[in-house]
């Protein structure tokens, strides 16, 4: 019998088990004890109650599938978490706490509702499985897939019309406020974790909803042996964008509470995308609910312009990634306060004792180059004015810029809460 692979991911290509798959799927090497569970179309779970018919997506710690509930004759989203000890308990505990909340806060309907959970034993261990209502594509993905009759711009500048962006943002704020009032921080607030609702699927057949059932080429081990820890193929993601409800009263729900935490017990590690990190997270490694508000501020800019506010590269040396963010903070938002500069051990490479930038070259300065030769990035206001939507008046653009400055303050104590933001006139429910 083939020896089980190590639970540790390979550190180099020499340690790979499988031939490379060129399709956009999760890393095949992550199928090993303690990690992903191998799934094929048609697989069943919980005594054959749930039958997998389509892959909706995957994340760092789970895969998500459209499944048919054969007891209640409905469709559900089935999230299968890694078997790694502790990987599921946090998310399940958060969902259970929210489900038990007796609050009538309207933001409760903007959080994904868990239907049930159960355990499934497979070759890689015992996996916690979470069952949810079916949702459509994420805000981050839908902008690339929805028809041009709805989406503005083209290429890398595709964006939502202002009325949709404002509704997405307001619904997100309601969800954040509900979480915070229950002592919970989301911890990974980004557009990929905001989902559109779908139209009624009850009359649609399994065959139609199965979609293309596209998959990678067959999974093959480098040594030619059979492998029970990985699937025979990797299914490609197929969001339910064709069934998304994007009418005037569309619904947005915050998903993926895998990085969420109780405010009274913050984690030691953050899962926030690098470009959405707050200054206190970058320079002081402080993890708290203020990060949700900072990430939300970045999302305002992204949704209205179709561009990232902080385009920080997320590949390469960690120190140089932080250096890049350090410089972008300075140029876009203005000089960093002395307390933050003092917290950053590499600040002396880029600024003098007065806090003035002396070079914007990250890493080694090219031979013969002027250290001060690189131009600063435009300020927040300049960036927004250059990329703002045509349908946004100068007056409203001014309101948005002030709003962004309020949210993206270097001092967390001066930033608004979700409740204060919801009271702002720009987020009024009847705003169009």
C-alpha positions in Angstrom: 0.0 0.0 0.0 1.2 3.5 -0.8 2.6 5.4 2.2 0.4 8.4 3.2 1.9 11.7 2.3 3.1 14.1 5.0 0.5 16.7 6.2 3.1 19.4 5.5 3.0 21.2 2.2 6.0 20.8 0.0 8.6 23.5 0.3 10.2 23.0 -3.1 9.2 21.5 -6.5 11.4 18.5 -5.7 8.8 17.5 -3.0 5.8 17.6 -5.3 3.7 14.4 -5.7 1.8 15.4 -8.8 2.3 16.6 -12.3 1.5 20.3 -12.7 -2.1 21.3 -13.5 -2.3 24.4 -15.7 -5.9 25.1 -14.9 -7.1 27.8 -12.4 -7.9 25.5 -9.5 -6.7 25.0 -5.9 -3.2 23.6 -5.5 -3.3 19.9 -6.0 -0.5 19.4 -3.4 -3.0 20.6 -0.8 -4.7 17.2 -1.0 -3.1 15.4 1.8 -3.9 14.3 5.4 -5.2 17.2 7.5 -6.1 19.3 4.4 -8.6 19.3 1.6 -11.1 16.5 1.1 -11.2 15.0 -2.4 -14.6 15.6 -4.1 -16.0 14.5 -7.4 -19.2 15.4 -9.1 -22.0 13.1 -7.8 -20.4 12.5 -4.4 -22.8 12.3 -1.5 -22.6 13.4 2.1 -24.4 12.9 5.4 -25.9 9.4 4.6 -26.4 10.4 0.9 -28.6 13.4 1.9 -26.5 15.9 0.0 -25.4 15.2 -3.6 -22.7 17.4 -5.2 -23.6 18.8 -8.6 -21.4 21.9 -9.2 -18.3 23.5 -7.7 -18.9 27.1 -6.6 -15.4 28.0 -5.3 -12.6 27.3 -2.9 -10.6 29.2 -0.3 -7.4 28.8 1.7 -9.1 26.3 4.1 -12.2 24.9 2.2 -13.9 24.0 -1.0 -17.5 25.1 -1.6 -20.1 23.1 -3.7 -23.6 23.4 -4.9 -25.5 20.3 -3.6 -29.0 18.9 -3.8 -30.7 18.2 -0.5 -32.5 15.0 -1.3 -34.6 15.1 1.9 -36.0 18.6 1.6 -35.8 18.8 -2.2 -33.8 22.0 -2.3 -30.4 23.3 -3.3 -27.8 24.2 -0.7 -24.2 25.4 -0.6 -21.9 22.8 1.0 -18.7 24.1 2.5 -16.1 21.3 3.3 -13.4 22.5 5.6 -9.9 21.1 5.8 -9.4 18.3 8.3 -6.6 20.3 10.0 -7.3 20.3 13.8 -9.0 23.5 14.9 -9.6 24.7 11.3 -13.4 24.4 11.6 -14.1 25.0 15.2 -13.7 28.8 15.1 -15.9 29.4 12.1 -18.6 27.0 13.5 -18.5 28.7 16.9 -18.9 32.1 15.3 -21.9 30.9 13.2 -23.5 29.3 16.2 -23.2 32.5 18.3 -24.8 34.6 15.5 -27.6 32.0 15.0 -28.4 32.3 18.7 -28.6 36.1 18.6 -32.1 37.3 19.3 -31.4 40.7 17.8 -33.8 42.1 15.3 -31.0 44.2 13.7 -31.6 44.5 9.9 -27.9 43.6 9.3 -28.6 40.1 10.5 -30.1 39.4 7.1 -26.8 40.5 5.5 -24.8 37.7 7.1 -24.7 34.2 5.6 -27.1 31.9 7.5 -25.9 28.5 8.4 -28.5 25.7 8.1 -26.6 22.9 9.7 -23.2 21.4 10.2 -21.9 17.8 10.3 -18.7 15.8 10.1 -17.5 13.7 7.2 -14.6 11.2 7.4 -12.4 10.8 4.4 -8.9 9.7 3.5 -7.5 13.0 4.8 -9.2 13.0 8.1 -12.5 14.2 9.7 -13.9 17.3 8.0 -16.4 19.8 9.3 -19.1 20.4 6.7 -21.2 23.6 6.8 -24.5 23.9 5.0 -25.7 27.3 3.8 -28.4 28.9 1.7 -27.3 29.1 -1.9 -25.8 32.4 -2.9 -24.6 33.8 -6.2 -21.2 35.2 -7.3 -19.1 37.5 -5.1 -19.1 41.2 -5.7 -15.4 40.9 -6.7 -16.2 38.3 -9.4 -19.6 39.4 -10.6 -18.2 42.7 -11.9 -16.1 40.6 -14.4 -19.0 38.4 -15.4 -22.2 40.5 -15.4 -23.4 41.9 -18.8 -22.2 45.2 -20.2 -25.7 46.5 -20.1 -25.3 46.7 -16.3 -21.6 47.1 -15.6 -19.7 50.3 -16.4 -16.3 50.6 -18.0 -14.2 47.9 -19.6 -11.1 45.8 -19.2 -9.4 46.5 -15.8 -11.7 49.4 -15.1 -15.0 47.5 -15.0 -17.1 48.8 -12.1 -20.6 48.9 -10.8 -22.9 51.8 -11.5 -23.0 54.2 -8.5 -26.5 53.2 -7.4 -25.3 49.5 -7.1 -22.0 50.4 -5.4 -23.9 52.5 -2.8 -26.3 49.7 -2.1 -23.5 47.1 -1.8 -21.7 49.3 0.6 -24.7 50.2 2.7 -25.7 46.5 3.0 -22.1 45.6 3.9 -22.2 48.3 6.6 -25.4 46.8 8.1 -23.7 43.4 8.3 -20.6 44.9 9.9 -22.7 46.8 12.4 -24.5 43.6 13.3 -21.3 41.6 13.8 -19.7 44.4 15.9 -22.7 44.7 18.1 -22.4 41.0 18.8 -18.8 41.4 19.7 -17.5 39.8 16.5 -15.0 41.1 13.9 -15.1 39.6 10.4 -11.3 39.7 9.9 -11.3 39.4 6.1 -13.6 42.1 4.8 -13.2 42.2 1.0 -15.3 42.1 -2.1 -14.7 38.4 -2.6 -16.6 37.8 0.7 -19.6 39.7 -0.3 -22.1 37.6 -2.2 -25.2 38.4 -4.4 -28.4 36.5 -3.7 -29.8 34.2 -6.4 -33.3 34.0 -7.9 -35.6 31.1 -7.0 -33.9 27.9 -8.1 -36.7 25.5 -7.0 -38.0 24.9 -10.5 -34.6 24.5 -12.2 -33.4 20.9 -12.8 -30.2 19.5 -11.5 -28.9 18.9 -15.0 -29.3 22.6 -15.8 -27.7 23.8 -12.6 -24.8 21.3 -13.0 -23.5 23.7 -15.7 -20.6 22.5 -17.7 -19.0 20.5 -14.9 -15.6 21.5 -16.2 -12.6 20.0 -14.7 -8.8 19.9 -15.0 -6.9 17.2 -16.8 -6.6 13.9 -14.9 -4.5 14.2 -11.7 -1.4 12.1 -12.1 1.3 11.3 -9.6 4.9 11.8 -10.6 5.8 8.3 -9.5 2.9 6.7 -11.4 1.2 5.3 -8.3 -2.4 5.5 -7.4 -3.3 8.2 -4.8 -6.3 8.0 -2.5 -5.7 11.3 -0.8 -6.4 13.5 -3.9 -9.3 13.5 -6.4 -9.1 12.1 -9.9 -9.5 15.6 -11.3 -10.0 19.1 -9.9 -13.4 20.7 -10.7 -13.3 24.3 -12.0 -15.2 27.0 -10.2 -18.6 27.9 -11.7 -20.4 30.7 -9.8 -24.1 31.0 -10.3 -23.7 34.4 -12.0 -26.5 33.5 -14.6 -28.9 33.1 -11.7 -27.8 36.2 -9.7 -30.5 38.5 -8.6 -29.2 41.9 -9.6 -32.5 43.8 -9.8 -33.1 47.1 -8.0 -33.7 45.4 -4.7 -30.8 43.0 -4.8 -29.5 41.5 -1.6 -25.8 41.2 -0.5 -24.6 38.9 2.3 -21.2 38.8 4.0 -19.7 35.3 3.8 -16.7 33.3 4.9 -16.4 33.8 8.7 -13.3 31.6 8.7 -11.1 34.5 9.8 -13.7 36.0 12.1 -13.0 36.3 15.8 -14.6 37.5 19.0 -13.3 41.0 19.7 -12.5 40.0 23.3 -10.1 37.3 22.0 -8.3 38.5 18.8 -6.1 36.0 16.9 -2.3 36.2 16.5 -2.4 35.9 12.7 -4.3 38.0 10.2 -5.8 36.9 6.9 -6.5 40.3 5.5 -5.3 40.8 1.9 -2.1 42.8 1.9 -3.5 45.9 0.1 -6.4 46.2 2.6 -4.3 46.1 5.8 -4.5 49.0 8.2 -1.4 50.9 9.3 -1.6 49.4 12.8 -1.7 45.9 11.3 1.3 46.5 9.1 3.5 48.3 11.6 2.2 47.1 15.0 0.6 43.7 14.1 -2.6 44.9 16.0 -5.6 42.8 15.1 -9.0 44.2 16.1 -12.4 45.2 14.7 -11.0 48.5 13.4 -9.5 46.5 10.5 -13.1 45.8 9.2 -13.7 49.6 9.0 -10.4 50.3 7.3 -11.0 47.5 4.7 -14.5 48.9 4.2 -13.0 52.3 3.4 -10.7 50.8 0.8 -13.8 49.0 -0.7 -15.6 52.3 -1.2 -12.7 53.5 -3.4 -12.5 50.2 -5.3 -16.3 49.9 -6.0 -16.6 53.5 -7.2 -13.4 53.6 -9.4 -12.9 50.0 -10.4 -9.3 50.3 -9.1 -7.4 49.3 -6.0 -6.5 52.2 -3.6 -3.3 50.5 -2.4 -2.0 48.3 -5.2 0.5 46.5 -3.0 2.2 43.4 -4.6 1.4 40.3 -2.6 4.3 38.2 -3.9 7.9 38.2 -2.9 9.8 39.2 0.2 7.5 40.0 3.2 9.7 42.9 4.3 9.7 44.5 0.8 5.9 44.0 0.6 5.6 46.0 3.9 8.1 48.6 2.5 5.8 49.1 -0.5 2.8 49.6 1.7 4.8 52.0 3.9 5.6 54.2 0.9 2.0 54.0 -0.5 0.6 55.1 2.8 2.9 58.1 2.8 2.2 59.2 -0.7 -1.6 58.5 -0.9 -2.7 59.5 2.6 0.1 61.8 3.6 3.1 61.5 6.0 2.9 58.8 8.6 2.8 60.0 12.2 6.0 59.6 14.2 4.6 56.9 16.5 4.0 54.6 13.4 7.4 55.4 11.9 9.0 54.5 15.2 7.2 51.2 15.1 8.6 50.3 11.7 12.2 48.9 11.9 12.9 49.5 8.2 11.7 53.1 8.1 15.3 54.5 8.2 15.8 53.0 4.7 13.2 55.3 3.2 12.9 58.4 5.3 15.1 60.8 7.3 14.7 61.7 11.0 12.1 64.4 10.0 10.0 61.7 8.4 10.6 62.9 4.9 10.9 60.3 2.1 14.5 60.1 0.8 14.0 57.3 -1.7 11.1 55.3 -3.2 13.3 52.5 -4.5 12.3 49.3 -2.8 15.3 47.0 -2.1 18.6 47.8 -3.8 18.9 51.1 -5.7 19.9 50.5 -9.3 23.5 51.5 -10.0 23.8 55.1 -11.1 20.2 55.9 -10.2 19.2 59.0 -8.2 17.8 57.7 -4.9 15.2 60.5 -5.0 14.5 60.0 -8.7 11.1 58.2 -8.4 8.1 60.4 -8.4 5.6 60.1 -5.5 2.2 58.5 -6.1 -0.8 60.9 -6.4 -2.7 61.7 -3.2 -6.0 60.1 -2.3 -7.9 63.1 -3.7 -5.9 63.2 -6.9 -6.4 59.4 -7.5 -10.2 59.7 -6.9 -10.6 62.7 -9.1 -8.8 61.0 -11.9 -10.8 57.8 -11.7 -14.2 58.8 -10.4 -17.3 57.7 -12.2 -18.6 60.1 -14.8 -22.1 59.9 -13.3 -20.7 61.2 -9.9 -21.1 64.9 -9.6 -18.2 67.1 -8.4 -20.3 67.9 -5.3 -20.9 64.2 -4.5 -17.3 63.3 -5.2 -16.3 65.9 -2.6 -18.5 64.2 -0.1 -17.0 60.8 -0.9 -13.4 62.1 -0.6 -14.2 63.5 2.9 -15.8 60.3 3.8 -12.7 58.3 2.8 -10.4 60.7 4.8 -12.7 60.1 7.8 -12.4 56.3 7.5 -8.7 56.1 6.5 -7.4 58.1 9.4 -4.0 56.9 10.8 -5.5 57.1 14.3 -8.0 54.2 14.8 -9.7 56.2 17.6 -10.7 58.9 15.1 -12.2 56.5 12.6 -16.0 56.2 12.5 -17.9 53.1 13.7 -20.2 51.2 11.4 -23.1 52.9 13.2 -21.7 56.4 12.6 -21.2 55.6 9.0 -24.7 54.4 8.5 -25.9 57.7 9.9 -23.9 59.6 7.3 -26.2 61.2 4.6 -24.3 59.4 1.8 -25.4 56.0 3.1 -29.1 57.0 3.4 -31.3 54.2 2.4 -33.0 56.2 -0.3 -29.8 57.4 -1.8 -29.6 56.7 -5.5 
